[in-house]
């Protein structure tokens, strides 16, 4: 590759934090008209590296060039002016504002609103990303929100587009639409730096891959020439152990949900409509569905964040329908929500403080109204150790962790409380292949020990790998569960699309 072909080049780039060398002598290049994957475990240094490119972090050493010129942006505004755009994993949008208003906030000199709306419609049409500039963000699906972020970037006409886990909350159809858009961009000569933990996605759509481990570049390859297992081995430095599903046996019924109906929490939410299910000891029940069909509402009802009528939720025959979250936790019904930063964890709280949010009742972290800080710190250290959370220590703020490492902490915090029933939503969202295997194994081990586990996920491969029975949420209705063994994609597709009961059974 010639220097002229590279839109972006890093040479010996490094960054250190107290006690951590986040990036060490990183060198790689991204060509024009190329989708270049950046692979690595959680904590491998990917986020720090792209933050330096985008001007959020300043490198300690090394050199970066963009279009052959020195690239050392003082802030994101300077990076955007130089031709770098970035779509973050966590959307930076204001729910109460419209699409056009949010896009205007991200522009240095936004044009008049009518002209901006016309440009948004034109870019939407050119790239096959239908979007109404007048819609409020709160009414948009996750896929539509991502379109807003992408169009905001496209209006800058970037030379380098950085995308961080762009498909983590997308349906398969939305993901295909995204990649069609990216192909149009590379055909125009845009260089794309792409971060994802979905290795099959990388193999299918990326032209080149740079692999980071421990902050260093350890390999570079054409991902299309390697299997997902080979790419994972490059990331972790060895073969990953397969998941062990053995040693589990379904026992007595632990949890029963009987005709649970709840109104939508707001105008954009989903009402639950006569949801019924049962869960046995040692069993994993998988619940699939396209985002926005009642997943968050079901978890809120099971966790106690939203109360239901007496008799609708029974844990080992104890009526929990009207009980609050802490009482449910004491009884053994625990939950881990999808939104890890803001719902499952308080961003500015330390990891020690975040253990107190859910583990106080079961781990004795609060006694007679007083916090036992030593016990809370010890529990945080146990979670960090047992779930391999890459962090300087338990005093670190939750927002300082990478998304995948925070996810491991949140899941570990619940699993190590030895629940009778654990409900998790998107347990491996944004987690690398090795960590995803570890999280899934922890759920299997929990079930092996006699607990019941409900896994709510948009990742069908994950559900097929973990669950003993599968059901689907569609518009707040839950299909009858089916044994996962033997289910085919046609049957799953019908269930996700709203076919219930006998309609599916007669396929």
N, C-alpha and C positions, 0 to 999 in steps of 0.2 A: 504494500500500500504506500503510495507516495504521500508526501506531506500535503500536496495540493488536494488530495482526495479526502483528507480528514477535515470534517467540519469542526470537531472538537478533539483536543489531545491533552492528556495529562501525563506529566513526566516527573516521577519521583515525588508525588504529592503525599504529604503527611500531616496528621493532626493528632495532638495529644490533649487529654483531659487529666485531671488529678488521678493518678493511679491507673489510667487506661490509655493505651496507644490505639486510638480508633482507626486510623489509617497509617500505613507504614510503607513508604516508597511505592506508591501506586502509580503505575504507568499503563495506559491503554488509549485507544483512539476510536472515534465513531465516524464512519464515513457518511457522505451525503447519500440520500436514497437508501438508507439502511436502518432496519430495526435491530438494535444492538441490546441484547439482554445483559442485565447485571444480576448475577446469581450469588447466593451465599446464605448461610444460616442466619437466624436472628442474632444480631449483635456482631455480624461479620464486618460491618463498616459501610454498608450500602447507603444508609440514610445520611451519615456524616459526609460521605463523598458527594452525593447529589446536592446537599445543602451548601457545600463549598462552591459547586458549579453555579448554584442559583443565588449566591451572595448572602445566604443566611448565616454562614460560618466562614471564618477566615482561615486559610491553611497556614500551618506553621512553617512548612518548607515545600519545595518543589515548584513546578511551573505548569500553568494551564494556558492553552491557546484556543481561540475561537476564530475560525476563518483566517488562520495564520497570524492573527494579532494577539498580543498578550491579553489574557483574560484574568482579571483579579477584581471582580465586582465588589464594591463597598457595601452594597445592599441589593435586595431583589429588584428595586427600581433600575439600578445600573445594569443588572443582568438582563432584564427585559429590554432595555434600550439597546443592549448589545446583540439581542436576537435569541435569548434563551427564554423559554416558557416552561411552566411546570404544572402538572395536574397532580394534586396531593391525594394520598390515600383517604384522609379525612377531609371532607368537603368544607370549604371556607365560604359558606353562603349564609345570608340572613333570611330566615324563614318568612318574615313578615313582608319582605320586599319582593318586587316582581323580578322576572328574568332580566329585563332590560336594566332595571335599577342596580341589580347585583353586578352585572357586567360593567356598567358605568363606574362603579366603585373601584374596579380593578384596572381602570384606564387612567393614564396620566392626564390626557386632555380629551375627555369624552365629547363627542359631537352632540348636537341637539337631540332630544329624545326621539323625535320622529325619524330623523336620519339614522340614529343608532338602531332603532327597531327595524328599519328597512335593511340595514347591513346585516343584522342578526338573521332576518328571514332569508336573505340572499346566501349567506354562508351556510345556513341550515339546509337550504335546497341544494347547494353545490356539493355538500359532503354527505347528503343523505341522513341528516340528523334533525328530523322534524321537531320544531320547538316554537311555541307561541311566546313572543317577548312580553306579553301582558299578563301571563300567568304568575301567580304568587308561588314562591319556592315551596311553601308548606304543602301545596297541592300536588307536587311532583313526586314520582317514584324515584328510587335510587338511580336507576338508569337514566332518567330524564335529568336529574340533578348533575350527573356526570357530564351530560351533553352541555349543560350550561358552562361547566368548568372548561370543557374542551373548546367550545365556541369562543369563550373569553380568550383563550390562548390563540386560537386561529385568527382572531381579529388583529393580533400582533404580527402576523405573518412570520413566525419564528423560523430560525435556521436550525435550532436544536430544541426538540420537545422532550421533556422528561416526564415519564408517567410512572407513578408509584402505586403498585397493586391496583390497576384500573378495573379489573374484572372481579374483584373480591366480593362485590355486592350485586353483580349483574346476573340476570338469567342467561342461559345459553344463547337465546335469540339476541339479547342485547349485546352480548360479547361478540357475536358474529358481526353485528352492525358496527361495533367499535373497530374491529379489525379491518373491515371494508373501508372505513374512514382512514385508518392508519395507512393502508395500501395506497389510497389516493394521495396522501401526503408524501409518502416516499417516492411516488411516481413524479411528484413535483420537485424532488430533490431535498426534502426535509430530512434531517437526521433525527432518529428517535432513540432515546435511551430508556429502556423498558425494564422495570423491576417487577417480578412476579415470583410467587412460590409454586405456581401451577406449571409443572415441568412439561406436561403434554402440550400445554398452550405454547410454551417456549419452543418446543421441538417443531410445532406446526407453523408458527408465524414469525420466528426470529431468524435473522440471517447470520448473526454472530453472537457469541456469549463470552463474557469475561467473568471468571469465578473468583470470589473473594473468600478468604478464610482467615480469621483472626486479624482482619485489617489489611492483609496482604493479597496481592494477585497471585493465585496459585495455578491458574490454568486459563487457557483461551481456546475456543473451539467453534466449529460449526455445529450448533445443537441438533441440526437435522441428521447428522451422521452418528448420533449417540442415542441410546435408549434413556428413558426417564430414570431408570435405576442407575445407569452409568453417570448421568449428570448429578444425581443425588450423592453418589459415592465421591465425586470430585468435590462437592460442597462440604461433606463431613469428613473427608480424608479416609474413607474406608467403607466397606459394605454395611448397609443398614440391616438390622435384624427384622425378619418378618413379624407381623403381629401374631400373638398367641391367643387363639380363641378357645382353647381347650379348658376343661375342668369346670364348665358352668352347667348348672341344672336348674330349670325353673321350679320355684317352690310355691309357697302360699301367696295369695293376693295381698300386696302391700298397699296399693293406691287404687281407689276407684273414683272416677268422675262421672256423675250421673246428671244427664240433661242440663249441662251448664250453659246458661244463656245470659249474656251481658250486653248492654247497649254499647255502641261505639263510644270511645272515650272523648272523641272530638269529631269535627266535621270531616276530617281526613282519615279517621281511624276505621276499624272494622269491627262490626258487632259479632259476638260469638253466638252461634245458633244451635242450641241443643247438642252440645259436645259431650260425648260419652266415651270413656276408655277405661281399661283396667291394666294394671302393671303388676307382674309377679316378682318375687325375690329372685335374683339371679338373671333377670331378663333385661334386655335393652330394646326399647320401643323407639323406632325411628319415625319421625314426622316430617314429611317433605312438603314443599309448596313454594310457589313463586312469591317473592317479597311482597308484603302488603296484604296478605290474605288472612291475617289474624294471628301470626306467630307471636308477635310482641304482646298482644292482648291475652293470649293463652298463658304465656309465661307469667304475666302480671297477675292473672287470676290464680295460678298455682302457687306463686310465691307469697301471695297475700297482699301485694301492693294494691290490688283491687279486690274488694270483698265480694263474695257471692252469697246466694241464699243458703241457709242451713240445709245440710243433707246433700249438697252438690259435690263436695270434695271430702273424701274419707281416707284417712291414713291409718291402716290397721284397725279399721272400724271406728276410729275416733273422728268425729265430725269437726273439720277444720274450715268449713265454708265461710264462717264469719270471723275467724281468728286473724290477728295481725301477723306480719312477717316474723317478728322475733319469737312469738309463740310457736309458729310453725317450725322454725329452726330448732327450737328446743325439742319439739316432737320428732325431728329428724327429716323434715321436708325442706331441702335446700335448693337454691336456684342460682344460675349464672347467666345474666342477660347478654344480649348480642353487643350492645354498646359498652365497650370495656372502659373507655375514657369519658367519664361523666356520669355513667349509670352504675357500672360495676366497680369503678374506682374514682376517687376524687383526685383530679389532676395535680393539685398543689399539696396534697397530703403525702407524707412519706409512706413507704411500703408498710412500715410498722403501724402507722396510723390507719392505713387501709385495711389491715387485718381486723381492726376493731369494728369495721362496718358490718361484718357478717359473722365473725368467729367468736365474738364475746360470749354469747350464751353457751356454746358447746365446748369451748376451750378454756373457760374460766378466766377470761382476760379482764372481766369486770366483776369486782366483789363488793357487795354492799354499796353500790353506787360509785365506787372508786376504781379507776383504771390501774391495772397492774402492768406498768410499762415494761418491766423486765420480762414478764410472761409474753406480752405482745411482741416484743423484739425477738424473743426466742422462737416464737411461732413463725414470725416473718422469715427468720433465718432458716428454719426448717423447710418452709415452702421454697425459698430460694435454692437451697441445697438439693432437695428431693426432685424438684422440677427443672433444675439446671437453668435458672433465671439469670441471664447475663446482666449483672448490675454491680456497681461498686459496693453496695451493702444495703441493709434495711432502712437506712436513713435517707436513701435516695427518693426524690419525689416521683410519683407515678408517671407524670408527664415526661420525665427524662428517659424513660425506657422506650425501646423500639416497640412497635405495635405487637410483634410476635412475642417478645419477652413479657410484656404486660399481660398478654393473653395467657401465657403459661402460669404467671403468678395468680391470675384470677381463678383459673381452673384448679390449680394446686391448692389455693386457699380453701376451696369448697371440698375437694376430694379428701384432703387430709383431716377433715372434720368427721369422717366416717358416717356420712348420712345414711338413713334408711332408704330415702329416695332422693335422687339428684336430677334436676331438670336443667339442661344446658341448651342455649340457643347459639348456633354457629360456633362450636367449640374450637375449630381450627382456622377461623378466619384470619388471614394474614400471617399464618404460621408456616415456617419452612418445612420441607419434607421430613427432615429428621425429627423436628419438634412435634409435627403433626402425628407422626407415628407414636411418639412417646405419650402425647395427650390421649390418643385413641386407646393405647394400651392401658393407660391409667383408668379409663372408663370401663374397659373390659375387666381389669383386675378388681375394680370396685364391685362390679356385678358378680364376679367369681366369689367374692367374699360374702355374698348374700344380699347386697343392695339391689334396688331397682333403679334403672337409669332411663330417662327420656331424652333423646337427642333430637332437637329441632334443627334442621339444616337445609340449605339450598343446594348443598353438594351431594348429588345422588350417589356418586361413587363412595363417599364417606358413609352414607346411610346403608348402602348395600354391604359394605365391609363390616359395619358394626352391629346392625340391628338384627334381632331375631324375627320381629314382625314390623311391617311397614304400613303406615297410613298417610293420607294427604289432607292438608288444609286447603280449602277453596272457598273464598268469600265467607269465611267464618264457620264453615261446616267441615266436620272431620269425617273422612271416609271410614268404612269398616276396615279394621286391620287385616292384613294378609301376611302369611308366612313369607319372609324375604326370600328364602330358598325357592328358586323356580320362577320368581317374578321376571317378566321380560319388559323391555322398554315400552312396548305398545301398551301394556297394562298400566305401567307407571304413568305414562303420558295421559291416559284416560283418567286415572285417579287425580292427577294434578289439575286436569282440566275440569274437574267437577263431577265425574261419573262416580256414583256412590252405590254401595250395596250390591244388589243383584245385577246392575248394569255392568259392573266390572266382572263379577263372578261368571257371567255368561259369555265372556270372550272366547 
